[in-house]
Amino acid sequence: MKKVLHYISDYWKNLDKALLLLCTAMSAFSVFLLYTLDANGISGQVSSRQWKINLAAAVIGICAALVISAIDYKFISQIWWLYAPVSLILVLLLFTSLGRGVEGADDIGWLNLGFIQFQPSELMKIAFIMTFATHLSKVGAHLNEPLNVLLLCIHGAVPAALIMKQGDDGSALVFISIFAVMMFAAGISWKYIAAALAAVPAVVYAAWNYLMQPYQIKRIQILWDTEMQQEEMLGIYMQQYLGKKALGSGRITGLGIFGSDKYTYVPEIDTDFIFSYIGMTLGFVGCIVTVLVLAVICVKILSVASSSKDSLGRLICAGVFAVFFSHSLINIGMDLGVMPVIGIPLPLVSAGGTSVIALYASVGLVMSVYSHRKKEEHMFYTEKYD
């Protein structure tokens, strides 16, 4: 019994409680927002089911994070052959009759197994972070050898291409962000970065003229084409227009969280445009607080990365940081009208059970790096001074 109590005490002492508390606060905020959306009845798409799903997902996610944090991230890295094939198979099943789309969306991103429906791309993000961190750490000092760079690029291209093929451009962009941030954190040479930047114009030209669909091009063009915005006011631009209108209507302190008669209806306000709802009800103050908390979470993850005792832990944290940062940047950019609408949720705030659980699982990986780093430090000092 003493051993069990000692283990629990040691586990709690080494747990990154600050990071977990910040994430839990964001989840509580999310459940509250979704509850008020249901109570205010400003969107027919939002019901009590949404906030209950997010509440259940947060509880499951927190439990998952606590369990994962207790497992050494090095061990999780070693068993990549268990979870990587599973995540790949689940994504491939989207191309069968089990794949489902959501009304109003362009992708087939949901897997319906009868007893449960979820987004495999969210699980693949975690598997990709772990397998790519493992790959990079094994390459080590030989990272900048041409063959290794080629193999790493193939590793990064496979999940991004699969997700793009199923129509989820937003998640594909997140995978590319994870790849770029982790390669940079691993120490990729500036000559490769310069070569990649030099190739951007040619890649953009080819994608724009030969790969992108007309609706994808229109979503980008409409960001700066005022004439097209007027033409599409009841079409593709309507959602973004209403989102900006809702966001600005709150001014400094918002219209109030309950019962205003001046609320603006915005499609997908519980997911893609939850930030617009924050601005409408809580104003500029609410938006700034939300951004600050997300920024602190990102900084906290980077802090754990910088204090990691090995490259594997540092790279895992870099990948998780990329997920939180890219999700936040894209989602808020969509609501502000400076990025195209590509269906990316605001981390831990938007409605979506799979996303919430996956984000907490990734937070669990960061906490594993943090807690096992502490244990290594403790072991070092004990051996040194005993």
VOGU-3710 file (C-alpha; in Angstrom, 3 decimals, decimal comma):
1> mkkvlhyisd> 0,000/0,000/0,000  2,857/2,340/0,809  4,339/1,733/-2,628  1,021/2,612/-4,281  0,668/5,796/-2,238  4,292/6,702/-2,976  3,709/6,180/-6,712  0,565/8,335/-6,658  2,362/11,051/-4,688  5,331/10,963/-7,059
11> ywknldkall> 3,027/11,005/-10,100  1,082/14,005/-8,808  4,279/15,867/-7,912  5,686/15,456/-11,424  2,429/16,190/-13,253  2,229/19,373/-15,342  -0,823/20,636/-13,460  -0,634/24,140/-14,951  -1,025/22,870/-18,536  -3,855/20,525/-17,559
21> llctamsafs> -5,623/23,324/-15,668  -5,410/25,689/-18,657  -6,871/23,051/-20,981  -9,602/22,168/-18,493  -10,515/25,859/-18,211  -10,876/26,076/-21,989  -13,119/23,003/-21,998  -15,298/24,460/-19,237  -15,544/27,664/-21,272  -16,502/25,623/-24,339
31> vfllytldan> -19,280/23,729/-22,540  -20,612/27,021/-21,179  -20,617/28,641/-24,641  -22,370/25,672/-26,233  -24,923/25,622/-23,424  -25,715/29,288/-23,998  -26,005/28,688/-27,755  -28,682/26,104/-27,011  -30,391/28,354/-24,442  -30,393/31,381/-26,738
41> gisgqvssrq> -31,669/29,369/-29,682  -29,882/31,508/-32,267  -28,866/28,553/-34,418  -31,177/25,706/-35,289  -28,131/23,442/-35,622  -27,193/23,699/-31,935  -28,973/21,638/-29,312  -28,291/20,416/-25,798  -26,595/17,390/-27,378  -23,586/19,507/-28,408
51> wkinlaaavi> -22,594/20,764/-24,973  -23,220/17,326/-23,465  -20,964/15,712/-26,081  -18,208/18,249/-25,395  -18,580/17,741/-21,648  -18,321/13,954/-22,013  -15,407/14,319/-24,453  -13,575/16,622/-22,028  -13,981/14,133/-19,171  -12,786/11,249/-21,366
61> gicaalvisa> -9,972/13,408/-22,741  -8,743/14,492/-19,307  -8,699/10,863/-18,156  -6,816/9,892/-21,327  -4,302/12,713/-20,778  -3,688/11,588/-17,190  -3,161/7,971/-18,271  -0,864/8,897/-21,171  1,155/11,246/-18,957  1,897/8,316/-16,634
71> idykfisqiw> 3,413/6,315/-19,518  6,966/7,064/-20,600  6,827/8,771/-24,000  9,851/6,686/-25,064  7,766/3,541/-24,639  4,893/5,094/-26,620  7,418/5,872/-29,358  8,664/2,279/-29,410  5,194/0,792/-29,989  4,462/2,962/-33,047
81> wlyapvslil> 3,840/-0,254/-34,990  0,644/-0,736/-32,955  -1,144/2,599/-33,344  0,259/3,869/-36,681  -1,264/1,054/-38,818  -4,586/1,385/-36,942  -4,793/5,128/-37,654  -3,889/4,524/-41,307  -6,534/1,809/-41,711  -9,200/4,012/-40,123
91> vlllftslgr> -8,415/6,826/-42,579  -8,468/4,401/-45,524  -11,914/3,201/-44,418  -13,194/6,697/-45,217  -12,912/5,760/-48,890  -15,391/2,916/-48,379  -19,131/2,942/-47,695  -18,321/3,611/-44,018  -17,180/7,162/-44,815  -19,659/9,926/-44,068
101> gvegaddigw> -19,853/13,627/-44,782  -21,525/16,415/-42,828  -24,255/18,522/-44,372  -22,733/21,668/-45,868  -19,184/20,248/-45,840  -17,108/19,218/-48,860  -15,240/16,304/-47,299  -15,961/12,738/-46,278  -14,241/12,954/-42,919  -16,453/10,946/-40,583
111> lnlgfiqfqp> -16,229/7,203/-40,076  -19,495/5,493/-39,129  -18,898/2,138/-37,425  -22,541/1,768/-36,385  -22,014/2,122/-32,642  -19,834/5,227/-32,971  -19,047/8,007/-35,442  -15,748/9,904/-35,315  -13,042/11,652/-37,372  -10,010/9,413/-38,038
121> selmkiafim> -7,926/12,410/-39,145  -7,815/13,632/-35,532  -6,363/10,312/-34,372  -3,913/10,289/-37,278  -2,513/13,648/-36,119  -1,377/12,026/-32,868  0,023/8,959/-34,658  1,856/11,194/-37,131  3,406/13,317/-34,369  4,693/10,203/-32,622
131> tfathlskvg> 5,955/8,365/-35,728  7,530/11,488/-37,216  9,208/12,380/-33,910  10,538/8,805/-33,737  11,777/9,007/-37,333  13,499/12,353/-36,750  15,108/11,285/-33,477  16,506/8,118/-35,094  17,940/10,097/-37,991  19,552/12,442/-35,475
141> ahlneplnvl> 22,707/14,177/-36,682  22,264/12,752/-40,196  19,045/14,719/-40,735  20,411/16,890/-43,548  21,642/14,053/-45,732  19,616/14,158/-48,992  18,268/10,598/-48,689  17,039/11,191/-45,149  15,369/14,460/-46,149  13,637/12,655/-49,029
151> llcihgavpa> 12,375/9,856/-46,765  11,157/12,358/-44,181  9,309/14,300/-46,888  7,623/11,087/-48,039  6,690/10,334/-44,416  5,084/13,768/-44,134  3,406/13,650/-47,542  1,528/10,362/-47,026  -0,940/11,489/-44,299  -1,351/14,962/-45,820
161> alimkqgddg> -2,141/13,481/-49,253  -4,619/10,962/-47,817  -6,479/13,628/-45,861  -6,480/15,977/-48,845  -7,819/13,174/-51,057  -10,823/12,714/-48,763  -11,534/16,437/-49,175  -10,434/17,829/-45,803  -8,158/20,670/-46,935  -8,060/22,182/-43,450
171> salvfisifa> -6,699/19,065/-41,755  -4,242/18,543/-44,631  -2,918/22,056/-43,965  -2,526/21,154/-40,271  -0,479/18,063/-41,212  1,761/20,233/-43,386  2,172/22,648/-40,451  3,130/19,779/-38,110  5,677/18,553/-40,667  7,219/22,008/-41,133
181> vmmfaagisw> 7,455/22,839/-37,419  8,937/19,455/-36,490  11,496/19,599/-39,313  12,520/23,075/-38,150  12,726/21,917/-34,518  14,883/18,950/-35,593  17,412/21,313/-37,181  16,777/21,105/-40,914  19,423/23,032/-42,845  18,649/26,524/-44,087
191> kyiaaalaav> 19,600/25,456/-47,601  16,569/23,130/-47,664  14,354/25,858/-46,192  15,598/28,294/-48,850  14,984/25,715/-51,594  11,452/25,096/-50,301  10,701/28,833/-50,210  12,084/29,252/-53,729  9,782/26,479/-54,966  6,653/28,056/-53,443
201> pavvyaawny> 5,727/30,241/-56,458  5,948/27,286/-58,859  3,949/25,039/-56,519  1,267/27,705/-56,027  1,023/28,264/-59,789  0,660/24,543/-60,495  -1,873/24,035/-57,710  -3,907/27,090/-58,709  -4,081/26,189/-62,392  -4,118/22,398/-62,424
211> lmqpyqikri> -4,952/20,902/-59,011  -7,443/23,109/-57,164  -11,188/22,856/-57,748  -13,142/25,991/-58,794  -14,842/26,254/-55,385  -11,443/26,142/-53,644  -10,114/28,940/-55,842  -13,245/30,990/-55,235  -12,873/30,643/-51,455  -9,436/32,228/-51,678
221> qilwdtemqq> -10,272/34,878/-54,294  -13,246/36,094/-52,317  -11,007/37,229/-49,452  -9,826/40,273/-51,422  -12,278/40,551/-54,339  -14,967/42,989/-53,151  -17,016/42,579/-56,326  -17,103/38,812/-55,859  -18,095/39,340/-52,220  -21,134/41,312/-53,365
231> eemlgiymqq> -22,020/38,683/-55,957  -21,705/35,834/-53,441  -23,423/37,587/-50,522  -26,096/34,875/-50,493  -23,680/32,158/-51,571  -20,169/31,158/-50,616  -19,367/34,478/-48,889  -22,499/34,607/-46,731  -21,067/32,571/-43,842  -17,909/34,651/-43,575
241> ylgkkalgsg> -19,865/37,900/-43,926  -22,243/36,910/-41,129  -19,307/35,724/-39,018  -17,554/39,092/-39,299  -20,826/40,900/-38,637  -21,416/38,853/-35,482  -17,817/39,297/-34,344  -17,959/43,080/-34,714  -21,418/43,494/-33,219  -20,128/42,765/-29,730
251> ritglgifgs> -17,791/45,781/-29,703  -15,768/46,007/-26,454  -17,740/43,992/-23,891  -20,285/42,126/-26,027  -24,060/41,941/-26,279  -24,313/39,707/-23,229  -24,237/35,957/-22,948  -27,985/35,418/-22,527  -31,128/36,725/-24,173  -30,087/39,583/-26,447
261> dkytyvpeid> -32,456/40,415/-29,308  -29,524/41,629/-31,431  -27,754/38,304/-31,965  -26,625/37,526/-35,526  -27,300/34,083/-36,985  -24,125/32,444/-38,342  -24,038/28,960/-39,936  -21,752/26,524/-38,058  -21,441/28,997/-35,188  -20,783/26,140/-32,755
271> tdfifsyigm> -17,774/24,826/-34,723  -15,981/26,888/-37,379  -17,347/30,238/-36,164  -17,327/29,832/-32,393  -14,869/32,759/-32,183  -17,500/34,993/-33,812  -19,929/33,957/-31,065  -17,349/34,873/-28,420  -16,930/38,295/-30,016  -20,682/38,799/-30,314
281> tlgfvgcivt> -21,531/37,869/-26,727  -18,345/38,754/-24,806  -16,887/41,376/-27,117  -13,279/42,317/-27,756  -12,460/41,535/-24,124  -13,713/37,954/-24,459  -11,792/37,466/-27,713  -8,554/38,771/-26,215  -8,868/36,548/-23,133  -9,532/33,503/-25,354
291> vlvlavicvk> -6,502/34,265/-27,542  -4,309/34,863/-24,476  -5,234/31,520/-22,882  -4,547/29,671/-26,147  -1,245/31,565/-26,457  -0,257/30,601/-22,900  -1,036/26,937/-23,686  1,214/27,159/-26,759  4,001/28,844/-24,779  3,681/26,231/-22,028
301> ilsvassskd> 4,088/23,433/-24,585  7,171/25,146/-26,020  8,545/25,535/-22,491  8,276/21,780/-21,939  9,950/21,229/-25,329  12,886/23,481/-24,447  13,474/21,685/-21,149  13,216/18,176/-22,596  16,271/16,022/-22,004  16,227/14,396/-25,448
311> slgrlicagv> 15,291/15,168/-29,038  12,316/12,783/-28,999  10,555/14,681/-26,205  11,371/18,031/-27,797  9,989/16,939/-31,171  6,786/15,507/-29,677  6,119/18,855/-27,985  6,917/20,699/-31,224  4,306/18,619/-33,050  1,638/19,233/-30,409
321> favffshsli> 2,460/22,953/-30,442  1,965/22,949/-34,237  -1,512/21,444/-33,813  -2,665/24,028/-31,256  -1,061/26,970/-33,065  -2,246/26,077/-36,590  -5,787/25,286/-35,420  -5,999/28,596/-33,560  -4,477/30,639/-36,374  -6,657/29,132/-39,121
331> nigmdlgvmp> -9,901/29,205/-37,146  -9,522/32,806/-35,981  -8,299/33,800/-39,454  -11,485/32,339/-40,976  -13,650/34,323/-38,574  -11,733/37,539/-39,246  -12,095/37,017/-42,990  -8,359/36,820/-43,727  -8,286/33,062/-44,400  -10,616/30,849/-46,447
341> vigiplplvs> -13,262/28,762/-44,683  -11,735/25,279/-44,504  -13,430/23,757/-41,471  -10,848/23,893/-38,682  -12,147/24,024/-35,069  -10,840/26,333/-32,360  -8,830/24,041/-30,022  -10,865/22,765/-27,041  -13,540/25,417/-27,679  -15,444/24,392/-30,817
351> aggtsvialy> -18,026/21,609/-30,675  -16,610/18,214/-31,623  -16,005/15,168/-29,451  -13,235/13,547/-31,516  -11,236/16,758/-31,716  -11,452/17,381/-27,970  -10,375/13,840/-27,034  -7,519/13,893/-29,555  -6,271/17,261/-28,290  -6,261/16,027/-24,706
361> asvglvmsvy> -4,394/12,885/-25,799  -1,756/15,128/-27,404  -1,606/17,193/-24,205  -1,049/13,895/-22,372  2,042/13,319/-24,537  3,411/16,733/-23,558  2,714/15,991/-19,881  4,523/12,649/-20,296  7,585/14,524/-21,559  7,283/16,937/-18,630
371> shrkkeehmf> 6,801/14,329/-15,893  9,472/11,929/-17,101  11,895/14,798/-17,538  11,348/15,596/-13,859  11,940/11,982/-12,915  15,195/11,927/-14,881  16,352/15,080/-13,093  15,450/13,544/-9,721  17,331/10,336/-10,547  20,389/12,343/-11,657
381> ytekyd> 20,638/14,312/-8,419  19,977/11,254/-6,276  22,787/9,296/-7,942  25,125/12,313/-7,778  24,764/13,078/-4,099  23,976/9,702/-2,548
//
